[in-house]
């Protein structure tokens, strides 16, 4: 303030250039410092009182928080509470394991579902292909019937008995069935006999051969291995004579 008063002469000189602004500025400064000199004690007292009140509130808050911490510490020091928390953690771990297992099963179910879709698609393709084969197989129904008739005739000539020769087309989709194949069953009585077993094979082959002769399709000759020497002479002779006469008749018809 003393320094400001000492500047009064300087201000008087400056007022000559800026009379209004400098004069007002000087008066304001002089009033402010005069007020501070007279009232600074009251100002700092009020400020100290405000800070003490704020400090008192903070001390009270500190005491409240300390009480909460004390109670919480006592609770967690209780053995039963710790055991309960441990039990809860173990249960949570089990639930997490179950959740992981469920997620794994869901992934497996998704994989199985994808496999089922792929299997269904493949089965559809197989069924479509089987229908094509079935149509093709049905075109040869007359040939099959002719082969069966020849086999029945040959068994009757050789043994005066009836034989069984059946064809069927496998159209079932399962692991045990050769789907899409033609299954042939060929049986005669007492076929476990060595001679009859080989004779059955020969008669089946001859039925196929005679069908080729009838329909002028495929190979027109039959070459057989040594099995033809094993059947009984009587049955073998009857079959040879029958086939020989049949070929003569058919060749005559062709000529």
MOTA-V650220 format. One record per pair of residues at least 4 apart in sequence whose ideal C-beta (glycine too) atoms are under 8 Angstrom apart, sorted by the first residue. I is the first residue (numbers start at 1). J is the second residue. Records with the same first field share a line. If there is no record, write none. Layout:
# MOTA-V650220
I = J + J
This chain:
# MOTA-V650220
1 = 5 + 33 + 34 + 37
2 = 6
3 = 7
4 = 8 + 29 + 30 + 33
7 = 11
8 = 12 + 26
9 = 13
10 = 14
11 = 15 + 22 + 23 + 26
12 = 16
14 = 18 + 22
15 = 19 + 22 + 23
18 = 22
19 = 23
20 = 24
21 = 25
22 = 26
23 = 27
24 = 28
25 = 29
26 = 30
27 = 31
28 = 32
29 = 33
30 = 34
31 = 35
32 = 36
33 = 37
34 = 38
35 = 39
36 = 40 + 43
39 = 43
40 = 44
41 = 45
42 = 46
43 = 47
44 = 48
45 = 49
46 = 50
47 = 51
48 = 52
49 = 53
50 = 54
51 = 55
52 = 56
53 = 57
54 = 58
55 = 59
56 = 60
57 = 61
58 = 62
59 = 63
60 = 64
61 = 65
62 = 66
63 = 67
64 = 68
65 = 69
66 = 70
67 = 71
68 = 72
69 = 73
70 = 74
71 = 75
72 = 76
73 = 77
74 = 78
75 = 81
76 = 81 + 82
78 = 82
79 = 83
80 = 84
81 = 85
82 = 86
83 = 87
84 = 88
85 = 89
86 = 90
87 = 91
88 = 92
89 = 93
90 = 94
91 = 95
92 = 96
93 = 97
94 = 98
95 = 99
96 = 100
97 = 101
98 = 102
99 = 103
100 = 104
101 = 105
102 = 106
103 = 107
104 = 108
105 = 109
106 = 110
107 = 111
108 = 112
109 = 113
110 = 114
111 = 115
112 = 116
113 = 117
114 = 118
115 = 119
116 = 120
117 = 121
118 = 122
119 = 123
120 = 124
121 = 125
122 = 126
123 = 127 + 173
124 = 128
125 = 129
126 = 130 + 173 + 179 + 180
127 = 131 + 173
128 = 132
129 = 133 + 180
130 = 134 + 171 + 179 + 180
131 = 135
132 = 136
133 = 137 + 169 + 180
134 = 138 + 169 + 171
135 = 139
136 = 140
137 = 169 + 182
140 = 144
141 = 145
142 = 146
143 = 147 + 211 + 215
144 = 148 + 167
145 = 149
146 = 150 + 211 + 214 + 215
147 = 151 + 165 + 167 + 207 + 208 + 211
148 = 152 + 165 + 166 + 167 + 207
149 = 153
150 = 154 + 206 + 207 + 210 + 211
151 = 155 + 163 + 165 + 186 + 203 + 204 + 207
152 = 156 + 162 + 163 + 165
153 = 157 + 242
154 = 158 + 163 + 203 + 206 + 207 + 239 + 242
155 = 159 + 161 + 162 + 163 + 188 + 203
156 = 160 + 161 + 162 + 163
157 = 238 + 239 + 242
158 = 199 + 203 + 235 + 238 + 239
159 = 188 + 189 + 196 + 235
161 = 188 + 189
163 = 186 + 187 + 188 + 200 + 203
164 = 185 + 186 + 187 + 188
165 = 184 + 185 + 186 + 187 + 204 + 207
166 = 184 + 185
167 = 182 + 183 + 184
168 = 182 + 183
169 = 180 + 181 + 182 + 183
170 = 177 + 178 + 179 + 180 + 181 + 182 + 183
171 = 179 + 180
172 = 177 + 179
173 = 177 + 179
174 = 179
178 = 183
186 = 200 + 204
187 = 191 + 200
188 = 196 + 199 + 200 + 203
189 = 196
190 = 196
191 = 196 + 197 + 200
192 = 196 + 197
193 = 197
194 = 198 + 230
195 = 199 + 230 + 231 + 232 + 235
196 = 200 + 231
197 = 201
198 = 202 + 227 + 228 + 230 + 231
199 = 203 + 231 + 232 + 235 + 236 + 239
200 = 204
201 = 205 + 227
202 = 206 + 224 + 227 + 228 + 231 + 239
203 = 207 + 239
204 = 208
205 = 209 + 222 + 224
206 = 210 + 222 + 239 + 243
207 = 211
208 = 212
209 = 213 + 221 + 222
210 = 214 + 243 + 246
211 = 215
212 = 216 + 217 + 218 + 219 + 220
213 = 220 + 246 + 247 + 250
214 = 250
224 = 228
226 = 230
228 = 236
231 = 235 + 236
232 = 236
233 = 237
234 = 238
235 = 239
236 = 240
237 = 241
238 = 242
239 = 243
240 = 244
241 = 245
242 = 246
243 = 247
244 = 248
245 = 249
246 = 250
247 = 251
248 = 252
249 = 253
250 = 254
251 = 255
